[in-house]
Amino acid sequence: MAFERACAVADVAADGAYAVTLGGQDVAVARDGDTFYAVEDQCSHALVALSEGEVADCRIECWLHGSEFDLRTGQPSGLPATEPVATFPVEVRDGEVYVDVTTTLNGVRPSD
């Protein structure tokens, strides 16, 4: 795995998301309580940044049309989105969040 520093833990608001680009891939680093996740930062329906949406109950919501995606699996939980987004491995070390964008946890290929 090729983990890269994405941000500091403090950069990600509680129950929020932080946008970062790693290896040319736009990523939303999301925080649900004390757990961090990384998903492709693009709604599979409307192609807008998921990092601008709300995070709650292990889901991130697209601010434009309200689609929600499970932060663990990338699966949408309601319309209008029907396709999942890519999810990436995350490690937290010494107050820093690291993400590996060369590997997807759910097998979904990130959109270009």
VMD Tcl script that builds the backbone (N, CA, C; Angstrom):
set m [mol new atoms 336]
animate dup $m
set s [atomselect $m all]
$s set {name element resname resid chain x y z} {
  {N N MET 1 A 0.835 -1.175 0.000}
  {CA C MET 1 A 0.000 0.000 0.000}
  {C C MET 1 A 0.886 1.248 0.000}
  {N N ALA 2 A 0.383 2.290 -0.643}
  {CA C ALA 2 A 1.138 3.530 -0.789}
  {C C ALA 2 A 0.394 4.676 -0.111}
  {N N PHE 3 A 0.514 4.741 1.197}
  {CA C PHE 3 A -0.176 5.791 1.938}
  {C C PHE 3 A 0.533 7.130 1.765}
  {N N GLU 4 A -0.276 8.176 1.556}
  {CA C GLU 4 A 0.219 9.545 1.476}
  {C C GLU 4 A -0.484 10.371 2.540}
  {N N ARG 5 A 0.234 11.366 3.062}
  {CA C ARG 5 A -0.389 12.265 4.035}
  {C C ARG 5 A -1.490 13.045 3.331}
  {N N ALA 6 A -2.679 13.008 3.893}
  {CA C ALA 6 A -3.822 13.737 3.330}
  {C C ALA 6 A -4.036 15.061 4.057}
  {N N CYS 7 A -3.973 15.013 5.397}
  {CA C CYS 7 A -4.241 16.201 6.193}
  {C C CYS 7 A -3.946 15.891 7.653}
  {N N ALA 8 A -4.053 16.908 8.472}
  {CA C ALA 8 A -3.977 16.711 9.916}
  {C C ALA 8 A -5.353 16.309 10.430}
  {N N VAL 9 A -5.385 15.555 11.503}
  {CA C VAL 9 A -6.651 15.195 12.135}
  {C C VAL 9 A -7.462 16.457 12.425}
  {N N ALA 10 A -6.801 17.500 12.879}
  {CA C ALA 10 A -7.478 18.746 13.233}
  {C C ALA 10 A -8.098 19.461 12.036}
  {N N ASP 11 A -7.682 19.127 10.818}
  {CA C ASP 11 A -8.245 19.750 9.619}
  {C C ASP 11 A -9.667 19.282 9.324}
  {N N VAL 12 A -10.042 18.135 9.866}
  {CA C VAL 12 A -11.344 17.547 9.564}
  {C C VAL 12 A -12.277 17.778 10.748}
  {N N ALA 13 A -13.294 18.587 10.533}
  {CA C ALA 13 A -14.251 18.893 11.598}
  {C C ALA 13 A -14.967 17.621 12.045}
  {N N ALA 14 A -15.355 17.601 13.299}
  {CA C ALA 14 A -16.156 16.480 13.798}
  {C C ALA 14 A -17.406 16.372 12.941}
  {N N ASP 15 A -17.688 15.177 12.477}
  {CA C ASP 15 A -18.829 14.913 11.603}
  {C C ASP 15 A -18.807 15.812 10.369}
  {N N GLY 16 A -17.625 15.953 9.795}
  {CA C GLY 16 A -17.444 16.767 8.596}
  {C C GLY 16 A -16.505 16.088 7.621}
  {N N ALA 17 A -16.174 16.801 6.555}
  {CA C ALA 17 A -15.282 16.262 5.522}
  {C C ALA 17 A -14.303 17.340 5.084}
  {N N TYR 18 A -13.191 16.888 4.530}
  {CA C TYR 18 A -12.109 17.766 4.094}
  {C C TYR 18 A -11.678 17.317 2.705}
  {N N ALA 19 A -11.603 18.252 1.775}
  {CA C ALA 19 A -11.223 17.935 0.397}
  {C C ALA 19 A -9.716 17.984 0.229}
  {N N VAL 20 A -9.180 16.989 -0.462}
  {CA C VAL 20 A -7.748 16.929 -0.737}
  {C C VAL 20 A -7.552 16.200 -2.071}
  {N N THR 21 A -6.463 16.512 -2.765}
  {CA C THR 21 A -6.114 15.796 -3.988}
  {C C THR 21 A -4.822 15.036 -3.733}
  {N N LEU 22 A -4.870 13.720 -3.972}
  {CA C LEU 22 A -3.709 12.849 -3.781}
  {C C LEU 22 A -3.482 12.050 -5.055}
  {N N GLY 23 A -2.290 12.133 -5.597}
  {CA C GLY 23 A -1.989 11.370 -6.812}
  {C C GLY 23 A -2.957 11.664 -7.938}
  {N N GLY 24 A -3.441 12.888 -8.021}
  {CA C GLY 24 A -4.386 13.269 -9.064}
  {C C GLY 24 A -5.830 12.885 -8.782}
  {N N GLN 25 A -6.071 12.256 -7.638}
  {CA C GLN 25 A -7.418 11.816 -7.269}
  {C C GLN 25 A -8.015 12.752 -6.233}
  {N N ASP 26 A -9.212 13.285 -6.498}
  {CA C ASP 26 A -9.916 14.101 -5.515}
  {C C ASP 26 A -10.542 13.190 -4.469}
  {N N VAL 27 A -10.241 13.475 -3.205}
  {CA C VAL 27 A -10.660 12.618 -2.097}
  {C C VAL 27 A -11.360 13.467 -1.037}
  {N N ALA 28 A -12.429 12.927 -0.489}
  {CA C ALA 28 A -13.081 13.518 0.681}
  {C C ALA 28 A -12.658 12.689 1.887}
  {N N VAL 29 A -11.912 13.311 2.794}
  {CA C VAL 29 A -11.566 12.660 4.056}
  {C C VAL 29 A -12.672 13.033 5.021}
  {N N ALA 30 A -13.404 12.047 5.484}
  {CA C ALA 30 A -14.571 12.290 6.331}
  {C C ALA 30 A -14.322 11.766 7.739}
  {N N ARG 31 A -14.935 12.449 8.689}
  {CA C ARG 31 A -14.807 12.071 10.095}
  {C C ARG 31 A -16.199 11.848 10.671}
  {N N ASP 32 A -16.419 10.627 11.123}
  {CA C ASP 32 A -17.673 10.284 11.783}
  {C C ASP 32 A -17.311 9.910 13.218}
  {N N GLY 33 A -17.511 10.839 14.132}
  {CA C GLY 33 A -17.047 10.631 15.501}
  {C C GLY 33 A -15.534 10.664 15.519}
  {N N ASP 34 A -14.919 9.586 15.987}
  {CA C ASP 34 A -13.460 9.496 16.029}
  {C C ASP 34 A -12.896 8.633 14.908}
  {N N THR 35 A -13.720 8.235 13.968}
  {CA C THR 35 A -13.285 7.365 12.882}
  {C C THR 35 A -13.184 8.161 11.587}
  {N N PHE 36 A -12.116 7.906 10.838}
  {CA C PHE 36 A -11.864 8.600 9.580}
  {C C PHE 36 A -12.064 7.653 8.404}
  {N N TYR 37 A -12.583 8.209 7.322}
  {CA C TYR 37 A -12.837 7.473 6.082}
  {C C TYR 37 A -12.348 8.321 4.915}
  {N N ALA 38 A -12.129 7.675 3.790}
  {CA C ALA 38 A -11.767 8.404 2.572}
  {C C ALA 38 A -12.587 7.842 1.419}
  {N N VAL 39 A -13.272 8.739 0.724}
  {CA C VAL 39 A -14.073 8.352 -0.440}
  {C C VAL 39 A -13.756 9.293 -1.590}
  {N N GLU 40 A -14.045 8.821 -2.776}
  {CA C GLU 40 A -13.912 9.661 -3.958}
  {C C GLU 40 A -14.746 10.920 -3.749}
  {N N ASP 41 A -14.161 12.070 -4.022}
  {CA C ASP 41 A -14.851 13.336 -3.742}
  {C C ASP 41 A -15.669 13.791 -4.940}
  {N N GLN 42 A -16.531 12.885 -5.398}
  {CA C GLN 42 A -17.403 13.225 -6.520}
  {C C GLN 42 A -18.643 12.346 -6.461}
  {N N CYS 43 A -19.793 12.966 -6.346}
  {CA C CYS 43 A -21.052 12.225 -6.333}
  {C C CYS 43 A -21.187 11.471 -7.654}
  {N N SER 44 A -21.600 10.228 -7.587}
  {CA C SER 44 A -21.734 9.423 -8.804}
  {C C SER 44 A -22.947 9.815 -9.634}
  {N N HIS 45 A -23.795 10.661 -9.091}
  {CA C HIS 45 A -24.975 11.101 -9.819}
  {C C HIS 45 A -24.774 12.465 -10.472}
  {N N ALA 46 A -24.336 13.435 -9.668}
  {CA C ALA 46 A -24.307 14.808 -10.162}
  {C C ALA 46 A -22.905 15.367 -10.379}
  {N N LEU 47 A -21.875 14.586 -10.084}
  {CA C LEU 47 A -20.492 14.994 -10.295}
  {C C LEU 47 A -20.133 16.276 -9.544}
  {N N VAL 48 A -20.608 16.401 -8.312}
  {CA C VAL 48 A -20.250 17.522 -7.444}
  {C C VAL 48 A -19.494 16.982 -6.227}
  {N N ALA 49 A -18.786 17.856 -5.545}
  {CA C ALA 49 A -17.932 17.464 -4.421}
  {C C ALA 49 A -18.747 16.967 -3.224}
  {N N LEU 50 A -18.486 15.735 -2.827}
  {CA C LEU 50 A -19.129 15.197 -1.626}
  {C C LEU 50 A -18.578 15.850 -0.366}
  {N N SER 51 A -17.349 16.348 -0.421}
  {CA C SER 51 A -16.735 16.964 0.759}
  {C C SER 51 A -17.497 18.193 1.240}
  {N N GLU 52 A -18.386 18.727 0.420}
  {CA C GLU 52 A -19.185 19.885 0.815}
  {C C GLU 52 A -20.496 19.483 1.496}
  {N N GLY 53 A -20.733 18.177 1.596}
  {CA C GLY 53 A -21.965 17.686 2.204}
  {C C GLY 53 A -21.811 17.385 3.677}
  {N N GLU 54 A -22.900 16.978 4.287}
  {CA C GLU 54 A -22.922 16.660 5.711}
  {C C GLU 54 A -22.552 15.201 5.951}
  {N N VAL 55 A -21.929 14.957 7.107}
  {CA C VAL 55 A -21.536 13.610 7.520}
  {C C VAL 55 A -22.299 13.250 8.781}
  {N N ALA 56 A -22.950 12.091 8.774}
  {CA C ALA 56 A -23.663 11.593 9.959}
  {C C ALA 56 A -23.952 10.111 9.775}
  {N N ASP 57 A -23.925 9.385 10.876}
  {CA C ASP 57 A -24.281 7.959 10.879}
  {C C ASP 57 A -23.528 7.168 9.811}
  {N N CYS 58 A -22.240 7.457 9.671}
  {CA C CYS 58 A -21.356 6.756 8.734}
  {C C CYS 58 A -21.770 6.947 7.275}
  {N N ARG 59 A -22.373 8.105 6.990}
  {CA C ARG 59 A -22.782 8.447 5.620}
  {C C ARG 59 A -22.350 9.871 5.313}
  {N N ILE 60 A -22.132 10.109 4.023}
  {CA C ILE 60 A -21.875 11.469 3.555}
  {C C ILE 60 A -22.961 11.803 2.542}
  {N N GLU 61 A -23.516 12.993 2.678}
  {CA C GLU 61 A -24.640 13.390 1.833}
  {C C GLU 61 A -24.176 14.363 0.758}
  {N N CYS 62 A -24.636 14.149 -0.460}
  {CA C CYS 62 A -24.385 15.084 -1.546}
  {C C CYS 62 A -25.274 16.298 -1.321}
  {N N TRP 63 A -24.665 17.468 -1.287}
  {CA C TRP 63 A -25.400 18.695 -0.981}
  {C C TRP 63 A -26.375 19.091 -2.085}
  {N N LEU 64 A -26.172 18.614 -3.310}
  {CA C LEU 64 A -26.988 19.090 -4.423}
  {C C LEU 64 A -28.361 18.411 -4.489}
  {N N HIS 65 A -28.381 17.085 -4.468}
  {CA C HIS 65 A -29.657 16.376 -4.608}
  {C C HIS 65 A -29.985 15.445 -3.443}
  {N N GLY 66 A -29.101 15.398 -2.439}
  {CA C GLY 66 A -29.423 14.628 -1.239}
  {C C GLY 66 A -29.064 13.161 -1.251}
  {N N SER 67 A -28.373 12.673 -2.287}
  {CA C SER 67 A -27.939 11.275 -2.247}
  {C C SER 67 A -26.984 11.081 -1.084}
  {N N GLU 68 A -27.078 9.929 -0.435}
  {CA C GLU 68 A -26.168 9.608 0.657}
  {C C GLU 68 A -25.356 8.375 0.298}
  {N N PHE 69 A -24.091 8.382 0.728}
  {CA C PHE 69 A -23.182 7.274 0.455}
  {C C PHE 69 A -22.610 6.757 1.764}
  {N N ASP 70 A -22.579 5.434 1.908}
  {CA C ASP 70 A -21.996 4.796 3.087}
  {C C ASP 70 A -20.483 5.030 3.032}
  {N N LEU 71 A -19.911 5.577 4.080}
  {CA C LEU 71 A -18.482 5.867 4.102}
  {C C LEU 71 A -17.625 4.615 4.115}
  {N N ARG 72 A -18.174 3.483 4.548}
  {CA C ARG 72 A -17.414 2.228 4.596}
  {C C ARG 72 A -17.407 1.512 3.262}
  {N N THR 73 A -18.531 1.566 2.550}
  {CA C THR 73 A -18.679 0.766 1.330}
  {C C THR 73 A -18.788 1.597 0.060}
  {N N GLY 74 A -19.105 2.873 0.188}
  {CA C GLY 74 A -19.313 3.729 -0.978}
  {C C GLY 74 A -20.676 3.564 -1.623}
  {N N GLN 75 A -21.480 2.653 -1.113}
  {CA C GLN 75 A -22.788 2.385 -1.706}
  {C C GLN 75 A -23.770 3.521 -1.426}
  {N N PRO 76 A -24.556 3.904 -2.442}
  {CA C PRO 76 A -25.589 4.922 -2.202}
  {C C PRO 76 A -26.741 4.296 -1.425}
  {N N SER 77 A -27.360 5.094 -0.576}
  {CA C SER 77 A -28.473 4.562 0.208}
  {C C SER 77 A -29.808 5.159 -0.216}
  {N N GLY 78 A -29.804 5.896 -1.292}
  {CA C GLY 78 A -31.060 6.448 -1.782}
  {C C GLY 78 A -30.857 7.197 -3.077}
  {N N LEU 79 A -31.940 7.372 -3.780}
  {CA C LEU 79 A -31.909 8.074 -5.056}
  {C C LEU 79 A -31.604 9.557 -4.830}
  {N N PRO 80 A -31.089 10.243 -5.832}
  {CA C PRO 80 A -31.010 9.822 -7.213}
  {C C PRO 80 A -29.765 9.010 -7.576}
  {N N ALA 81 A -28.748 8.941 -6.718}
  {CA C ALA 81 A -27.550 8.154 -7.043}
  {C C ALA 81 A -27.866 6.670 -7.019}
  {N N THR 82 A -27.329 5.949 -7.995}
  {CA C THR 82 A -27.506 4.497 -8.044}
  {C C THR 82 A -26.167 3.768 -8.108}
  {N N GLU 83 A -25.086 4.496 -8.366}
  {CA C GLU 83 A -23.754 3.903 -8.470}
  {C C GLU 83 A -22.918 4.278 -7.247}
  {N N PRO 84 A -22.076 3.343 -6.768}
  {CA C PRO 84 A -21.230 3.648 -5.612}
  {C C PRO 84 A -20.060 4.568 -5.984}
  {N N VAL 85 A -19.430 5.130 -4.964}
  {CA C VAL 85 A -18.188 5.877 -5.131}
  {C C VAL 85 A -17.057 5.030 -4.553}
  {N N ALA 86 A -15.848 5.279 -5.021}
  {CA C ALA 86 A -14.686 4.535 -4.531}
  {C C ALA 86 A -14.391 4.894 -3.076}
  {N N THR 87 A -13.953 3.890 -2.316}
  {CA C THR 87 A -13.512 4.102 -0.935}
  {C C THR 87 A -12.048 3.687 -0.850}
  {N N PHE 88 A -11.291 4.373 -0.004}
  {CA C PHE 88 A -9.849 4.157 0.080}
  {C C PHE 88 A -9.420 3.841 1.507}
  {N N PRO 89 A -8.327 3.063 1.666}
  {CA C PRO 89 A -7.800 2.782 3.001}
  {C C PRO 89 A -7.287 4.052 3.679}
  {N N VAL 90 A -7.488 4.120 4.989}
  {CA C VAL 90 A -7.073 5.270 5.795}
  {C C VAL 90 A -6.285 4.770 6.998}
  {N N GLU 91 A -5.238 5.501 7.338}
  {CA C GLU 91 A -4.504 5.282 8.580}
  {C C GLU 91 A -4.352 6.630 9.273}
  {N N VAL 92 A -4.455 6.619 10.601}
  {CA C VAL 92 A -4.201 7.816 11.388}
  {C C VAL 92 A -2.959 7.537 12.218}
  {N N ARG 93 A -1.948 8.416 12.046}
  {CA C ARG 93 A -0.683 8.264 12.773}
  {C C ARG 93 A -0.233 9.624 13.295}
  {N N ASP 94 A 0.023 9.694 14.585}
  {CA C ASP 94 A 0.597 10.905 15.185}
  {C C ASP 94 A -0.151 12.171 14.787}
  {N N GLY 95 A -1.465 12.121 14.809}
  {CA C GLY 95 A -2.273 13.301 14.517}
  {C C GLY 95 A -2.385 13.648 13.044}
  {N N GLU 96 A -1.981 12.729 12.175}
  {CA C GLU 96 A -2.039 12.939 10.729}
  {C C GLU 96 A -2.885 11.836 10.091}
  {N N VAL 97 A -3.605 12.197 9.024}
  {CA C VAL 97 A -4.434 11.230 8.301}
  {C C VAL 97 A -3.725 10.877 6.996}
  {N N TYR 98 A -3.570 9.588 6.748}
  {CA C TYR 98 A -2.927 9.084 5.534}
  {C C TYR 98 A -3.933 8.268 4.741}
  {N N VAL 99 A -3.889 8.412 3.412}
  {CA C VAL 99 A -4.816 7.704 2.531}
  {C C VAL 99 A -4.017 7.043 1.414}
  {N N ASP 100 A -4.441 5.846 1.021}
  {CA C ASP 100 A -3.840 5.137 -0.111}
  {C C ASP 100 A -4.828 5.171 -1.270}
  {N N VAL 101 A -4.576 6.032 -2.265}
  {CA C VAL 101 A -5.482 6.135 -3.409}
  {C C VAL 101 A -5.149 5.134 -4.510}
  {N N THR 102 A -4.108 4.324 -4.301}
  {CA C THR 102 A -3.769 3.303 -5.294}
  {C C THR 102 A -4.569 2.023 -5.085}
  {N N THR 103 A -5.281 1.962 -3.965}
  {CA C THR 103 A -6.075 0.787 -3.614}
  {C C THR 103 A -7.489 1.234 -3.265}
  {N N THR 104 A -8.498 0.534 -3.780}
  {CA C THR 104 A -9.860 0.823 -3.344}
  {C C THR 104 A -10.338 -0.325 -2.469}
  {N N LEU 105 A -11.041 0.013 -1.421}
  {CA C LEU 105 A -11.559 -1.005 -0.500}
  {C C LEU 105 A -12.755 -1.741 -1.074}
  {N N ASN 106 A -13.514 -1.060 -1.920}
  {CA C ASN 106 A -14.753 -1.651 -2.431}
  {C C ASN 106 A -14.662 -2.086 -3.886}
  {N N GLY 107 A -13.471 -1.987 -4.496}
  {CA C GLY 107 A -13.302 -2.445 -5.874}
  {C C GLY 107 A -13.861 -1.512 -6.928}
  {N N VAL 108 A -14.397 -0.353 -6.524}
  {CA C VAL 108 A -14.936 0.616 -7.469}
  {C C VAL 108 A -13.795 1.445 -8.013}
  {N N ARG 109 A -13.726 1.543 -9.312}
  {CA C ARG 109 A -12.687 2.354 -9.936}
  {C C ARG 109 A -13.123 3.818 -9.883}
  {N N PRO 110 A -12.242 4.681 -9.348}
  {CA C PRO 110 A -12.607 6.108 -9.300}
  {C C PRO 110 A -12.847 6.660 -10.700}
  {N N SER 111 A -13.771 7.586 -10.809}
  {CA C SER 111 A -14.030 8.210 -12.096}
  {C C SER 111 A -12.870 9.123 -12.447}
  {N N ASP 112 A -12.677 9.350 -13.719}
  {CA C ASP 112 A -11.562 10.195 -14.173}
  {C C ASP 112 A -11.976 11.622 -14.291}
}
mol reanalyze $m
mol bondsrecalc $m
mol representation Tube
mol addrep $m
